[in-house]
Amino acid sequence: MELKEAIKKRKSIRAFREDPIPREILREILEYAINAPSAINLQPWEFIIVSGEERKRLSRKLLKAYREKKISCSPGNVKPLPEVFLRRGYDSFLSLNGYIKDMGKEFDEFINEGSCDFYGAPSAILICLDNAFSYRRFLDIGIVLGYILLLAQEFGLATCTIGLISAYEDEIREVLNIPESKKVAIAVAIGYPDMENPLNNFKTQRDEVDMFIRWVD
Ligand SMILES: Cc1cc2nc3c(=O)[nH]c(=O)nc-3n(C[C@H](O)[C@H](O)[C@H](O)COP(=O)(O)O)c2cc1C
């Protein structure tokens, strides 16, 4: 797939088929993804790939924690956001909510519980970062994450980034035996998309590029 096409086509998928992903494919995606740049070529990322019954076991733990703590998906901002950001979030919420309502579900329940369940994907890739690194190395994690999302498409796979898991890091640590010395930075639900689910027709919009640019020359 051509790069520009892959970038335009990528979107978060929130309904997956159960078919397992062969280990060689997951390995190959990461083999390419680690060509991502990183500061001083530190390559600070660590991947934990959780599949099959173990992925379901992790989700059961996450769902239990979510039902107890009720920490939801949120932008995690420190101050109230300016109107432009609220509008973007609200627009996406409105159109996604239409599909969720058609499924007879509530938005919060669907997104939060769905995220804990990695939307039924057969595998989840967790990206960890050793605490020895500065918070700036999250930039490197973000770049490798972007590579993974794009590469997945090359293999006919789809993804949804799952940031919610950071609220339940302790539970993840316990299930996957991750030491306190590492952060669970982000997770990616990965699998074959269930294109019969109308939810997967949803695509978020973007503002005009000029909205984001200030030219200085
Ligand atoms: C850092 C990050 C965290 C995210 N966390 C979640 C999440 O926990 N649950 C979820 O359903 N989507 C999550 N998403 C997906 C975003 O909602 C999605 O990328 C955004 O709405 C744009 O849509 P698109 O990916 O289809 O272009 C996350 C995306 C990013 C980049």
The ligand as a Gaussian input file, in Angstrom:
#p B3LYP/6-31G(d) Opt

LIG

0 1
 C       -2.848000       8.460000      22.605000
 C       -4.204000       7.948000      22.161000
 C       -5.029000       7.331000      23.090000
 C       -6.283000       6.819000      22.667000
 N       -7.049000       6.141000      23.562000
 C       -8.209000       5.581000      23.158000
 C       -8.974000       4.770000      24.048000
 O       -8.600000       4.532000      25.211000
 N      -10.139000       4.232000      23.580000
 C      -10.582000       4.441000      22.296000
 O      -11.648000       3.926000      21.936000
 N       -9.861000       5.197000      21.421000
 C       -8.693000       5.753000      21.821000
 N       -7.924000       6.476000      20.927000
 C       -8.384000       6.637000      19.544000
 C       -8.825000       8.081000      19.272000
 O      -10.111000       8.297000      19.806000
 C       -8.819000       8.299000      17.734000
 O       -7.500000       8.174000      17.277000
 C       -9.353000       9.676000      17.351000
 O      -10.704000       9.802000      17.673000
 C       -9.158000       9.930000      15.851000
 O       -9.812000       8.923000      15.108000
 P       -9.035000       7.989000      14.083000
 O       -7.966000       7.238000      14.837000
 O      -10.099000       7.059000      13.566000
 O       -8.450000       8.857000      13.031000
 C       -6.699000       6.972000      21.320000
 C       -5.831000       7.598000      20.398000
 C       -4.600000       8.057000      20.811000
 C       -3.677000       8.677000      19.790000

